[in-house]
Amino acid sequence: MLKISLSLANYWVYGYICVCLSFWGS
């Protein structure tokens, strides 16, 4: 259960960084 929540958190962090990078790049 902990593993799933950790991977889910990593997924959100990765997506947040991608959004920030694409926002700065525009």
N, C-alpha and C positions, 0 to 999 in steps of 0.2 A: 504493500500500500504506500509506504514512504517513497519507494522507488518511482511509483507512478506520479505522485505529486511533485517529486523533484524534477522529473523529465518534463512534466507539464509546465512547471515554473521556468525551466530552461527554454521551453518553446515560446513562452510569452516574452521572455527577455530578448530572445533572438529576433522575434517579430518586431518588438519595440525598437530595437537598434536599427533594423532594416528600414522601418518607417522614418526614423530620425534621419538616417543617411539619405534616403530618397527625398526627404523634405529639404535638407540642406543642399542637395545636388540640384534641385530645380531652380 
